[in-house]
């Protein structure tokens, strides 16, 4: 299926309300809306943006990623210019390959905008960024119950990493592990 007409670009500071709205819609879809702690202020402080009128591909055309501003966000706008989806991501590193990659934290296309090729377009843009920057892989996780997404990812060539188990330390366990409690 060809992609419906759309525009994809990196997020600008003025896009923060849109990003937060999409994050909340994704959390609602995953039945986790009460878990969203992000605010417009916290997103503005943690996403590396592209200034209005700048080009991401030119030197100095985007905020540098840093430990406190590690994320980037691609936004997709439909043919009318309305926000239809996002891909929020950050860079990771493969020790075996000695190369960076992209970790897709969240991919979301509004339900009313699905089946138009927008999810594939966002992933294609991330793959292009990975390849053109010399990266070695694009990866993400998907909830086990999300069968439609698992089928979609398989259809574009993504492989399930069944030998790996996702692990996380957060909440009260994080400061405890850090020896700060």
C-alpha atoms as one frame of an Amber mdcrd trajectory, in Angstrom:
protein
   0.000   0.000   0.000   1.458   3.405  -0.941   1.726   6.007   1.783  -1.000
   8.629   1.826   0.267  12.191   1.287   2.008  13.441   4.407   4.917  15.460
   5.746   7.493  14.106   8.182   9.866  16.392  10.060  11.793  16.586  13.298
   9.985  18.217  16.188  10.430  21.878  17.042   9.956  23.442  20.465   6.513
  24.699  19.490   5.455  21.081  18.873   5.648  20.113  22.553   1.852  20.277
  23.142   1.321  18.002  20.118   3.951  15.540  21.358   2.365  15.399  24.813
  -1.068  14.851  23.271   0.253  11.957  21.168   2.018  10.437  24.189  -1.231
  10.552  26.158  -3.182   9.003  23.270  -0.622   6.185  23.077  -0.826   5.636
  26.845  -4.615   5.540  26.642  -4.393   2.929  23.844  -2.093   0.865  26.079
  -4.451   1.373  29.067  -1.687   3.180  30.986  -2.808   6.824  30.894  -2.406
   7.135  34.669   1.292   6.255  34.275   2.132   9.300  32.150   4.335  11.668
  34.129   5.480  13.732  31.131   4.499  17.386  31.068   5.047  20.069  28.473
   7.847  21.449  30.655   9.599  18.096  31.086   9.361  17.302  27.365  10.734
  20.747  26.479  13.739  20.045  28.716  14.495  16.508  27.486  13.976  16.484
  23.706  16.636  17.741  21.285  14.715  19.922  18.829  15.260  21.312  15.353
  14.834  25.087  15.351  12.038  26.446  13.174  13.264  26.899   9.625  16.399
  24.815  10.206  17.392  21.618   8.491  18.301  18.627  10.665  20.879  17.434
   8.162  23.015  20.584   8.216  25.663  21.166  10.910  24.214  23.255  13.701
  20.705  22.650  12.385  19.503  20.835  15.505  20.018  20.759  19.248  22.760
  18.352  20.216  21.677  15.302  22.155  23.068  15.255  25.692  22.561  13.125
  28.822  19.784  15.501  29.929  18.352  16.013  26.419  18.738  12.513  24.915
  15.623  12.160  22.785  14.535  13.246  19.327  11.048  13.114  17.838   9.782
  12.773  14.291   6.293  14.097  13.669   4.067  13.092  10.782   1.390  15.441
   9.485  -1.401  14.253   7.179  -2.402  15.858   3.887  -4.343  18.598   5.709
  -1.384  19.435   7.944  -2.909  17.869  11.069  -0.583  15.864  13.355  -1.157
  12.177  12.648   1.732  10.376  14.344   5.145  10.421  15.937   8.298   8.414
  16.436  10.158   9.329  19.632  13.682   7.902  19.716  17.229   8.140  21.027
  20.644   6.855  20.027  22.095   3.674  21.487  25.336   1.768  21.017  26.333
  -1.766  20.053  29.554  -2.913  21.671  29.895  -5.861  19.289  29.519  -3.686
  16.228  31.217  -0.617  17.734  28.513   1.464  16.081  25.598   3.541  17.166
  21.997   2.738  16.394  18.553   4.147  17.019  16.228   2.920  19.727  12.603
   3.707  18.987  10.967   4.449  22.324   7.477   5.087  20.981   5.801   4.866
  17.592   2.223   6.074  17.469  -0.212   6.818  14.673  -3.622   8.130  15.661
  -6.301   5.440  15.146  -8.166   7.619  12.628  -4.955   7.859  10.562  -4.014
   4.173  10.482  -3.944   2.000   7.358  -2.486   4.895   5.346   1.164   3.799
   5.449   2.117   6.368   8.077   3.689   3.907  10.531   5.842   2.469   7.775
   6.808   5.981   6.647   7.972   6.912  10.155   9.990   3.701  10.451  11.448
   4.278   6.982  12.599   7.761   8.017  14.255   6.310  11.141  15.922   3.580
   9.073  17.188   6.232   6.666  18.625   8.265   9.556  20.268   5.137  10.964
  21.882   4.190   7.652  22.956   7.680   6.543  24.572   8.376   9.921  26.552
   5.120   9.783  24.427   3.336  12.382  24.148  -0.413  12.655  20.610  -1.125
  13.800  17.137   0.187  14.513  15.393  -1.522  17.393  12.383  -1.286  19.689
  10.105  -3.391  21.852   6.412  -4.104  21.471   3.910  -5.277  24.059   3.189
  -9.010  23.749  -0.561  -8.427  23.580  -0.273  -5.951  20.692  -0.760  -8.492
  17.898  -1.686  -5.928  15.193   1.620  -4.108  15.742   3.613  -7.349  15.895
   2.132  -8.406  12.539   2.826  -4.981  11.046   6.457  -4.992  12.234   6.953
  -8.474  10.819   5.565  -7.329   7.465   8.307  -4.692   7.141  11.134  -7.093
   7.968  11.497  -6.692  11.737  12.491  -9.845  13.588  11.368 -10.854  17.061
  14.277 -11.227  19.464  12.882 -14.210  21.341  16.172 -15.024  23.071  16.237
 -11.663  24.871  14.229 -10.619  27.919  13.644  -6.934  28.587  14.802  -5.826
  32.029  14.133  -2.584  33.884  14.968  -0.951  37.201  12.729   1.993  38.088
  10.588   3.414  40.891  11.899   2.792  44.409  14.293   0.101  43.160  16.397
   2.615  41.191  17.645   4.772  44.115  18.002   1.618  46.188  20.266   0.066
  43.525  22.187   3.351  43.325  22.826   3.135  47.067  20.970   6.398  47.652
  18.386   5.009  50.069
